[in-house]
Amino acid sequence: MSKELVVKTKTEVSNNKQCDILSLYGVPTMLDRIIKKEKIKLLNKLECGAVVIDSLNNLLSSEDFMVEIPSGLREMLKSGKAVFDKSNINPGAFTPNIRIKGKAGIKGQASIVKKVDHQVITRNLSNLAMMGMVQSVLEKLEAIEEKLEDVKQGQKNDRVGIVIGYFKAFVDLYPTFKSVEEMRNAANLAYMGMQSGLSKLHLQIDAERKKLNKAPSSHFQTLLQSITNPLSNKAEYYQKCYEDYVYDIQLYNRLILLSDIILYLKGDNDAMRKNHDIMVKYCNQYIDDKFIKQMNYLTNKKTVGISNILEYNKNLDIALKGLHINDIRIECKQNDVKYLNLK
C-alpha cells in the first residue's frame, strides 16, 4: 500500500457494480455513512465542522466548550475597569461584549470555543484511517464477478445476508449512540451475529476444499478418471469447484473486513487481528505448493485467484501494522465544511 492513505467520500468496491455482491447489498453506502459521521466528529473537534452544535442546551451541558476572554481584558474585568454589556433581551444577564469604563465603543468580546481533546481527535483519525484502509483493500481485491448469479440463487446468499444484515443494523444505529458504552454493546451484538454467518461460510469453504482433494494433478490421473467415469466430464466439474473455492475465500475475506470495522470502532484491535490470523493460517495450511501445483494443472496455470488471495493476506498484514503511521488525506466536499475559524 502507498504511504498516503486516502479516505474517500464515496466507496467503490468494483468496476462493475452490477456484478459485485457487496454492491448488490449496498455495502459501499453503509461505509460512506460511517465515514461521513467520523468526518463530522473530527471536523467539529477541529472547529470547522459541518454541524457545530445542535442546540444551545447541548452547548450548556457539554464539557467540550469553554469561555475564552482576551488576555488584555481579563485583569481589567477582575479589577472593575472593564465590564460586560447588560443584556436587553434577558434582564440580569450579560452579553459577550466588553467595554472599558470611561471609553466609548466595544473593546473586546468573550468567545465560546471548543476544547481540543487530542485523544478524541486521534481516535477519529484512527477510525478514518481504518475506513480508508478498508476502502483501499476492497477496491483492489479482485472478485470473480460472473459468480454473482450463483451467489444470489444459492444458500450462500443467506450467509452473506446474515453478515451484512448485522453490519447494516449497526450502521443504522451508529449516529444515534449517546455513549461509548452504548456503542460497544451494540458492536458486541453485531459482531456475534456476523460471526454466525462467517462461520457457516467458512464451513462451506472447507467442504469445497475437500472436493478439490480428488482433482487430478497429472495426465495419468485424468485418463484414469475418464476411464472409471466415462459419462462425466471430471475436468469441467473440478474447474467449477475451483472457481467456487476461490470466490468464496475472496468473499469471506471481504466480509471479514466489515467485522473488522465493528471491532475497530469498539477498540478491540486484538480480536480484529485474530480474525485474519484464522484465514492466514488456513491459507498457509491448505493453499500450499502441492495444492497450487494441482490447481495449475487443473486450470492450465490460470491460478490468478490463488495469487490474489495470498497477496491479499500479505498486503492486509502490512496495512494493519501500519494503520496508524500512514499519512492520511481525507476527501471533503463543500457541504462537509460550513463554518470556519469559529473564535
C-alpha positions as CSV (number, residue, x, y, z in Angstrom):
1,M,0.0,0.0,0.0
2,S,1.2,3.5,-0.6
3,K,2.4,5.7,2.2
4,E,-0.6,8.1,1.8
5,L,-3.9,6.7,2.9
6,V,-6.9,8.4,1.2
7,V,-10.3,8.4,2.9
8,K,-12.7,8.8,0.0
9,T,-16.1,10.4,0.2
10,K,-17.5,7.7,-2.0
11,T,-16.5,4.0,-1.6
12,E,-16.0,1.9,-4.7
13,V,-15.7,-1.9,-4.4
14,S,-15.8,-2.9,-8.0
15,N,-15.6,-1.5,-11.5
16,N,-18.8,-3.3,-12.4
17,K,-21.3,-2.5,-9.6
18,Q,-24.0,-4.8,-11.1
19,C,-21.7,-7.8,-10.8
20,D,-20.4,-7.3,-7.2
21,I,-22.2,-8.9,-4.3
22,L,-21.2,-6.2,-1.8
23,S,-22.6,-3.5,-4.2
24,L,-25.8,-5.6,-4.5
25,Y,-26.3,-5.4,-0.7
26,G,-25.4,-1.7,-0.6
27,V,-22.2,-2.1,1.5
28,P,-20.5,1.0,-0.2
29,T,-23.3,3.2,1.0
30,M,-23.0,1.8,4.5
31,L,-19.3,2.5,4.6
32,D,-19.9,6.0,3.4
33,R,-22.3,6.7,6.2
34,I,-19.7,5.8,8.8
35,I,-17.1,7.9,7.1
36,K,-19.4,10.9,7.0
37,K,-20.2,10.6,10.7
38,E,-16.5,10.2,11.6
39,K,-15.6,13.2,9.4
40,I,-18.2,15.4,11.1
41,K,-17.0,14.4,14.5
42,L,-13.4,15.2,13.6
43,L,-14.2,18.5,11.9
44,N,-16.2,19.5,14.9
45,K,-13.3,18.9,17.2
46,L,-11.1,21.0,14.9
47,E,-13.8,23.8,15.0
48,C,-14.6,23.6,11.3
49,G,-17.3,21.0,11.3
50,A,-20.4,20.7,9.2
51,V,-22.5,20.8,12.4
52,V,-21.1,22.9,15.2
53,I,-23.9,22.5,17.9
54,D,-27.4,21.1,17.7
55,S,-28.8,23.5,20.2
56,L,-27.9,25.9,23.0
57,N,-28.9,23.2,25.5
58,N,-26.2,20.9,24.1
59,L,-23.7,23.7,24.4
60,L,-24.5,24.5,28.0
61,S,-24.4,20.8,29.1
62,S,-21.3,20.0,27.2
63,E,-17.8,19.8,28.7
64,D,-16.2,20.3,25.3
65,F,-16.7,24.1,25.4
66,M,-15.1,26.9,27.4
67,V,-15.3,30.7,27.6
68,E,-12.3,32.5,26.3
69,I,-11.6,36.2,27.3
70,P,-8.9,38.2,25.5
71,S,-5.9,38.3,27.8
72,G,-5.6,42.1,27.9
73,L,-9.1,42.5,29.3
74,R,-9.1,39.7,31.9
75,E,-7.3,41.7,34.6
76,M,-9.4,44.8,33.8
77,L,-12.6,42.8,34.3
78,K,-11.3,41.5,37.7
79,S,-10.4,45.0,38.9
80,G,-13.6,46.5,37.6
81,K,-12.0,48.7,35.0
82,A,-13.9,46.8,32.3
83,V,-17.4,45.4,32.3
84,F,-19.7,43.2,30.2
85,D,-22.6,44.8,28.4
86,K,-26.0,44.2,30.0
87,S,-28.4,42.1,28.0
88,N,-31.6,43.9,26.7
89,I,-33.2,40.5,26.0
90,N,-32.5,38.7,29.2
91,P,-32.7,41.1,32.2
92,G,-30.0,40.5,34.8
93,A,-27.7,38.7,32.2
94,F,-24.8,40.0,30.2
95,T,-23.7,39.8,26.6
96,P,-20.2,38.8,25.4
97,N,-19.3,42.5,24.6
98,I,-16.7,44.0,26.9
99,R,-16.3,47.8,27.4
100,I,-13.7,49.8,29.3
101,K,-15.2,52.3,31.7
102,G,-14.9,55.9,30.5
103,K,-14.1,54.9,26.9
104,A,-16.5,54.6,24.0
105,G,-17.1,51.5,21.9
106,I,-16.7,47.8,22.4
107,K,-13.1,46.8,23.2
108,G,-13.5,43.1,23.0
109,Q,-15.7,40.0,23.3
110,A,-15.7,36.8,25.3
111,S,-15.8,33.8,22.9
112,I,-17.2,30.3,23.4
113,V,-14.6,27.9,22.0
114,K,-14.2,24.2,21.9
115,K,-11.6,22.4,24.0
116,V,-9.3,20.4,21.8
117,D,-9.4,16.8,23.0
118,H,-6.3,15.3,21.5
119,Q,-7.4,11.8,22.4
120,V,-10.8,12.2,20.7
121,I,-9.1,13.6,17.6
122,T,-6.6,10.8,17.5
123,R,-9.5,8.3,17.8
124,N,-11.4,9.9,15.0
125,L,-8.3,9.9,12.8
126,S,-7.7,6.3,13.6
127,N,-11.3,5.4,12.7
128,L,-11.0,7.2,9.4
129,A,-7.7,5.6,8.7
130,M,-9.3,2.2,9.3
131,M,-12.1,3.1,6.8
132,G,-9.6,4.4,4.3
133,M,-7.7,1.1,4.6
134,V,-10.9,-0.9,4.1
135,Q,-11.8,1.2,1.0
136,S,-8.4,0.6,-0.4
137,V,-8.5,-3.1,0.1
138,L,-12.0,-3.6,-1.3
139,E,-11.1,-1.5,-4.3
140,K,-8.0,-3.5,-5.1
141,L,-9.3,-7.0,-4.2
142,E,-10.2,-8.8,-7.4
143,A,-13.5,-10.6,-7.5
144,I,-14.8,-13.3,-9.9
145,E,-17.7,-11.2,-11.0
146,E,-19.6,-13.8,-13.1
147,K,-20.2,-15.8,-9.9
148,L,-22.7,-13.3,-8.6
149,E,-25.8,-15.1,-10.1
150,D,-24.7,-18.3,-8.3
151,V,-24.5,-16.4,-5.0
152,K,-27.9,-14.8,-5.4
153,Q,-29.6,-18.2,-6.1
154,G,-27.9,-20.4,-3.5
155,Q,-27.7,-20.9,0.2
156,K,-24.6,-18.6,0.2
157,N,-27.0,-15.7,-0.2
158,D,-28.4,-16.4,3.2
159,R,-24.9,-16.5,4.8
160,V,-23.9,-13.3,3.2
161,G,-27.2,-11.7,4.2
162,I,-26.6,-12.6,7.8
163,V,-23.2,-10.9,7.9
164,I,-24.3,-7.8,6.0
165,G,-27.6,-7.6,7.8
166,Y,-26.0,-7.3,11.2
167,F,-23.5,-4.8,9.8
168,K,-26.3,-2.7,8.4
169,A,-28.2,-2.7,11.7
170,F,-25.1,-1.4,13.5
171,V,-24.5,1.3,10.8
172,D,-28.1,2.4,11.1
173,L,-27.8,2.8,14.8
174,Y,-24.3,4.3,14.8
175,P,-25.3,8.0,14.5
176,T,-27.7,7.6,17.5
177,F,-25.4,6.2,20.1
178,K,-25.3,8.5,23.2
179,S,-22.2,7.0,24.8
180,V,-19.2,4.8,24.1
181,E,-20.7,2.1,26.3
182,E,-23.9,2.0,24.2
183,M,-21.9,1.8,21.0
184,R,-19.8,-1.1,22.3
185,N,-22.8,-3.1,23.5
186,A,-24.3,-2.7,20.0
187,A,-21.0,-3.6,18.4
188,N,-20.7,-6.8,20.5
189,L,-24.2,-7.9,19.4
190,A,-23.4,-7.1,15.7
191,Y,-20.1,-8.9,15.8
192,M,-21.6,-12.1,17.3
193,G,-24.3,-12.1,14.6
194,M,-21.8,-11.5,11.9
195,Q,-19.6,-14.4,13.2
196,S,-22.6,-16.7,12.8
197,G,-22.7,-16.1,9.1
198,L,-18.9,-16.1,8.6
199,S,-18.7,-19.5,10.4
200,K,-21.2,-21.0,8.0
201,L,-19.3,-19.6,5.0
202,H,-16.1,-21.0,6.4
203,L,-17.6,-24.5,6.7
204,Q,-18.7,-24.2,3.1
205,I,-15.1,-23.3,2.1
206,D,-13.9,-26.4,3.9
207,A,-16.4,-28.6,2.0
208,E,-15.3,-27.1,-1.3
209,R,-11.6,-27.7,-0.4
210,K,-12.3,-31.4,0.3
211,K,-13.9,-31.8,-3.2
212,L,-10.7,-30.5,-4.8
213,N,-8.6,-33.1,-3.0
214,K,-9.8,-35.6,-5.5
215,A,-9.0,-33.4,-8.5
216,P,-6.4,-34.8,-11.0
217,S,-2.9,-33.4,-10.9
218,S,-1.4,-35.3,-13.9
219,H,-2.5,-36.6,-17.4
220,F,-2.4,-40.2,-16.0
221,Q,-4.9,-39.3,-13.2
222,T,-7.1,-37.5,-15.8
223,L,-7.0,-40.6,-18.0
224,L,-7.8,-42.9,-15.1
225,Q,-10.8,-40.8,-14.1
226,S,-12.1,-40.7,-17.6
227,I,-12.0,-44.5,-17.8
228,T,-13.7,-45.0,-14.4
229,N,-16.3,-42.3,-15.1
230,P,-16.7,-42.2,-18.9
231,L,-20.0,-40.4,-18.9
232,S,-18.9,-37.4,-16.7
233,N,-16.6,-34.5,-17.5
234,K,-14.5,-34.5,-14.3
235,A,-12.2,-31.8,-15.6
236,E,-15.1,-29.4,-16.0
237,Y,-16.5,-30.4,-12.6
238,Y,-13.3,-29.7,-10.7
239,Q,-12.7,-26.4,-12.5
240,K,-16.1,-25.3,-11.3
241,C,-15.2,-26.4,-7.8
242,Y,-12.0,-24.4,-8.0
243,E,-13.9,-21.3,-9.1
244,D,-16.3,-21.7,-6.2
245,Y,-13.5,-22.2,-3.7
246,V,-11.5,-19.1,-4.8
247,Y,-14.6,-16.9,-5.0
248,D,-15.7,-17.9,-1.5
249,I,-12.4,-17.3,0.1
250,Q,-12.3,-13.8,-1.6
251,L,-15.8,-13.2,-0.4
252,Y,-15.0,-14.4,3.1
253,N,-12.0,-12.0,3.3
254,R,-14.2,-9.1,2.2
255,L,-16.8,-9.8,4.7
256,I,-14.2,-10.1,7.5
257,L,-13.3,-6.5,6.7
258,L,-16.8,-5.5,7.7
259,S,-16.5,-7.2,11.1
260,D,-13.1,-5.5,11.4
261,I,-14.8,-2.2,11.3
262,I,-17.1,-3.2,14.1
263,L,-14.2,-4.4,16.2
264,Y,-12.1,-1.3,15.5
265,L,-14.8,1.2,16.4
266,K,-15.2,-0.5,19.7
267,G,-11.5,-0.5,20.2
268,D,-10.8,-4.3,20.1
269,N,-7.8,-4.4,17.8
270,D,-6.5,-7.8,19.1
271,A,-9.8,-9.5,18.1
272,M,-9.5,-7.9,14.7
273,R,-6.1,-9.3,14.1
274,K,-7.2,-12.7,15.3
275,N,-10.0,-12.6,12.6
276,H,-7.3,-12.6,9.9
277,D,-5.0,-14.9,11.7
278,I,-7.6,-17.7,11.2
279,M,-7.7,-17.1,7.4
280,V,-3.9,-16.7,7.1
281,K,-3.3,-20.0,9.0
282,Y,-5.9,-21.7,6.8
283,C,-4.3,-20.5,3.6
284,N,-0.8,-21.5,4.8
285,Q,-2.1,-25.0,5.6
286,Y,-4.3,-25.7,2.6
287,I,-3.0,-23.4,-0.2
288,D,0.4,-25.0,-0.2
289,D,2.8,-25.8,-3.0
290,K,1.2,-29.2,-3.6
291,F,-2.3,-27.6,-4.0
292,I,-1.0,-24.8,-6.2
293,K,0.7,-27.4,-8.5
294,Q,-2.5,-29.4,-8.6
295,M,-4.6,-26.3,-9.5
296,N,-2.1,-25.2,-12.1
297,Y,-2.6,-28.5,-13.9
298,L,-6.4,-28.3,-13.5
299,T,-6.7,-24.8,-14.8
300,N,-3.8,-24.8,-17.3
301,K,-1.9,-22.4,-15.0
302,K,-4.8,-19.9,-14.7
303,T,-4.5,-19.6,-10.9
304,V,-4.5,-15.9,-10.6
305,G,-7.3,-16.2,-8.0
306,I,-4.9,-18.0,-5.6
307,S,-2.2,-15.5,-6.2
308,N,-4.7,-12.7,-5.3
309,I,-5.6,-14.4,-2.1
310,L,-2.0,-14.9,-1.0
311,E,-1.1,-11.3,-2.0
312,Y,-4.2,-10.0,-0.1
313,N,-3.1,-11.7,3.1
314,K,0.3,-10.2,2.8
315,N,-0.8,-6.7,2.0
316,L,-3.5,-6.7,4.7
317,D,-1.0,-7.7,7.3
318,I,1.2,-4.7,6.3
319,A,-1.8,-2.4,6.2
320,L,-3.0,-3.4,9.7
321,K,0.5,-3.0,11.2
322,G,1.0,0.4,9.5
323,L,-2.6,1.7,10.1
324,H,-1.6,4.5,12.5
325,I,1.6,5.7,10.8
326,N,0.3,6.4,7.3
327,D,-0.2,9.9,6.1
328,I,-3.9,10.4,5.9
329,R,-5.7,12.5,3.3
330,I,-9.4,12.9,3.9
331,E,-11.6,13.9,1.0
332,C,-14.2,16.6,1.9
333,K,-17.0,18.1,-0.2
334,Q,-18.0,21.7,0.2
335,N,-21.0,20.7,2.2
336,D,-18.8,19.0,4.8
337,V,-17.4,22.3,5.9
338,K,-19.8,25.2,6.5
339,Y,-18.1,27.1,9.4
340,L,-14.5,28.1,9.7
341,N,-12.5,29.8,12.4
342,L,-15.2,29.8,15.0
343,K,-13.5,32.0,17.5
